[in-house]
Amino acid sequence: MTERTMAEIYPNSVYQDIPTAPPPEERARITRLAVATQAPRIFPTGASRDTDEGKLDFEGFLSPLVLERFAQYMHKNRQMTDGSLRASDNWQKGMPVEQYMKSLLRHVMAVWLKYRRDGVIDEEDLCGVLFNTQGLLFESLAVGDVE
């Protein structure tokens, strides 16, 4: 694939001297090279960025598929028994650690039992495990050591 300039793509553009981005495989090669050498990255477009070394890699650590499923679980469970809808961040107001722990273990037991008995991994219970684990971690970070 040949690189085309902005002037070729947009003949009347004021950005006529700026090349377009290289193809994805070339961008990947440049990025790998920059990370491997730990030098500041200079991209073919002229943009520059520091290295990724030591930076949190949320894109690698998290799965959008899992987060979407978890958000569906959380949204479904916003419905209160009286029909009202609680705020999505309601849990961040704080809940007793004991409540999180009891619920976490109920969900873990449900996942384990369904897996052992039926060979089934239940997504709802896994989301419950994730919620209660997140709640425990939140309380620990917000309050400090949980008792």
C-alpha positions in Angstrom: 0.0 0.0 0.0 1.5 3.3 -1.0 1.3 6.3 1.3 -0.8 9.2 0.1 -0.4 12.7 1.2 -3.2 14.9 2.4 -2.9 16.9 -0.8 -3.7 13.8 -2.8 -6.7 13.0 -0.7 -7.9 16.6 -0.2 -6.5 18.7 -3.0 -7.8 22.0 -1.6 -6.7 21.3 2.0 -4.4 23.6 4.0 -2.7 20.4 5.3 -1.1 19.4 2.0 2.3 18.6 3.4 1.1 16.2 6.1 1.3 12.5 5.1 -1.6 10.2 6.0 -1.0 7.5 8.6 0.8 4.3 7.5 -1.0 1.0 7.2 -1.8 -0.8 10.4 1.0 -3.3 10.0 3.5 -0.5 9.7 2.1 1.3 12.7 2.3 -1.9 14.7 5.9 -2.4 13.7 6.8 1.2 14.6 5.1 0.9 18.0 6.9 -2.4 18.8 10.2 -0.9 17.9 9.6 2.2 20.0 8.5 0.1 23.0 11.5 -2.3 22.6 14.0 0.5 22.5 12.1 2.5 25.3 12.8 5.6 23.3 10.1 8.3 22.9 7.9 7.2 20.1 7.8 9.4 17.0 5.0 8.5 14.6 5.2 8.9 10.8 2.6 11.7 11.1 5.1 13.6 13.4 3.1 13.0 16.6 5.3 12.0 19.5 4.6 10.1 22.7 6.6 8.9 25.6 7.1 5.2 26.1 4.4 3.0 27.7 6.9 1.6 30.2 5.5 1.6 33.7 2.1 2.8 32.6 -1.1 0.9 33.4 -2.4 -1.0 30.4 -6.2 -0.8 30.9 -6.8 -2.0 27.3 -4.8 -5.1 28.0 -6.0 -5.7 31.6 -9.7 -5.4 31.0 -12.0 -7.1 28.6 -14.8 -4.9 27.0 -16.8 -8.2 26.6 -16.7 -8.9 30.3 -17.3 -5.3 31.3 -20.3 -5.1 29.0 -21.8 -8.3 30.5 -21.1 -7.0 34.0 -22.8 -3.7 33.2 -25.8 -5.6 31.9 -25.9 -7.5 35.3 -25.6 -4.3 37.2 -28.3 -2.6 35.2 -30.7 -5.5 35.7 -30.1 -5.5 39.4 -30.8 -1.7 39.8 -34.5 -2.6 39.9 -35.7 -2.5 43.6 -38.6 -4.6 44.9 -40.8 -1.5 45.1 -40.3 -0.9 41.3 -38.0 2.1 41.7 -34.6 2.2 40.1 -31.5 2.9 42.2 -28.6 5.0 40.9 -25.9 3.0 39.1 -23.3 4.1 41.6 -25.5 3.5 44.6 -23.1 0.8 45.9 -20.3 3.3 46.2 -22.1 5.0 49.1 -20.8 2.2 51.2 -22.0 -1.1 52.4 -20.9 -3.3 55.3 -18.0 -5.5 54.5 -19.9 -8.4 56.1 -22.7 -8.1 53.6 -20.2 -8.2 50.6 -18.5 -11.2 52.1 -21.7 -13.2 52.7 -23.0 -12.4 49.2 -19.6 -13.2 47.7 -19.5 -16.6 49.2 -23.1 -17.4 48.2 -22.2 -16.5 44.6 -18.9 -18.5 44.7 -20.8 -21.5 46.1 -23.5 -21.2 43.4 -20.8 -21.0 40.6 -18.9 -24.0 42.1 -22.0 -26.1 42.6 -23.4 -25.5 39.1 -20.0 -26.3 37.6 -19.5 -29.5 39.6 -23.1 -30.7 39.3 -23.9 -29.7 35.7 -20.7 -28.6 34.1 -22.2 -25.1 33.7 -20.6 -21.8 34.3 -23.4 -19.4 35.4 -22.7 -15.8 34.1 -25.1 -14.2 36.6 -23.4 -15.8 39.6 -19.9 -14.9 38.1 -21.1 -11.3 37.8 -22.3 -11.5 41.5 -18.8 -12.7 42.4 -17.3 -9.7 40.5 -19.6 -7.2 42.1 -18.9 -8.4 45.6 -15.2 -8.6 45.0 -15.3 -5.1 43.6 -17.3 -3.9 46.6 -14.8 -5.4 49.1 -11.9 -3.9 47.2 -13.7 -0.5 47.1 -14.4 -0.5 50.8 -10.7 -1.5 51.5 -9.4 1.3 49.3 -11.9 3.9 50.5 -11.8 3.1 54.2 -8.4 1.4 54.5 -8.0 -2.0 56.1 -11.4 -3.6 56.4 -12.1 -5.3 59.7 
